[in-house]
Amino acid sequence: MIQQGNFLLMERNEFREWLKEQVVTRPIQFLQVHHTASPNYSTRKMVNGIAQQDTFKCLEGMRNYHLSEGWAATGQNITTLENGQIAISLDRPLNKIPAGIRGFNNKCICIEHVGNFDSGGDKITDEQKKTIIHLYACLGERFNLPINTDHIVYHSWFTRTGIRLTDFTPGKSSKTCPGTNFWGDGNTVAAAKKNFLPQIQEELNRLKGQNKNISKGDQSMTIQEQADFQALQEQVKQLTGKLQMDSIPDWATEACVAAKNVGAVDTTSGGSYDFYRLITVLYRKGFFK
Ligand SMILES: [Zn+2]
C-alpha cells in the first residue's frame, strides 16, 4: 500500500481488509460503474501490457481536471487500473458523497475504471477485470447489498439530470459510460446481467465461503490435512493415556474426596500424577474446606 499526494494505492488482495477497517456512517445503497474514457490505455502508454506512465501522475491528472471543473475534490471514491491496482481518493473518502452521476450520488460509492471501454476502444486486461469483480464483491459484502441492477448501476442508465432509465437509451442516457463494449457485452441492463453481475456474485459467494471455512474449522481442510489431524489426535490420545494413572493414589484419596465435596472438580479419576499432587497440595493448604 502506497500513499502519495491525494491517493492511496493498493493491490487487489489488500482491498478487502482495508475496507473492513473503514468507518462509513452515511448509508450506502448503490455502487456506480464508470469508465474514465480519458485517461485510458493510450494515455497510460501501455507497452506489452505495462503502463509506462506513473500511476500517481495519472490519478493526480484526473483530480486536477475535476478541480478545474469546479468540483470540490476528485469525483470518484475509488479507481481501478489496468494493472489490477486500486486507488482510493483521499480527498473523496467513502464517507463523502461522490460526484459520479449528476443528480444521483446520494447513497452511492463512485468507482471509475481507467480505460475507454466504448466499441473500438481499449480491450480490458485480465488483471483489471479480476480487480473490478473482486472490488464490487467486497463492497457488496461490506454494505450488505444484493448483487443486482438495483444496486450496481451503470452510468449509462441515467439521464443528464440523474433520472433512472429502464436501460441505456441513446438520446436519453447522459453517457455511454462504462462503455458500449464494457465487459465485452456492452452497457445495457441485459449486458450487466449476462456476465458482469454473475461473476461478482460468484466472487461474493467465494468470499462468504472463506468466512464459513474459517469459522467451521476442519471443514476447510484437505483430505491430507484431515488425515494428518486424525493421526495427531490419536497421538495426543495415546500420550494422555500414558500420563493417566490407573487409580487414585492412596496419598491423594482424602484430598480428592474433599475437592469433590466442595465442587472444585467433577471427577478425580483418570488424572495424572501431577493432577493428584496439585489437589493434595491445595487440600493441605486448606482450599477444600
Ligand atoms: Zn460515468
Residues whose N, C-alpha, C, O or C-beta is under 5 A from the ligand:
A	BS01	ZN	V33 H34 H35 G100 H155 C177
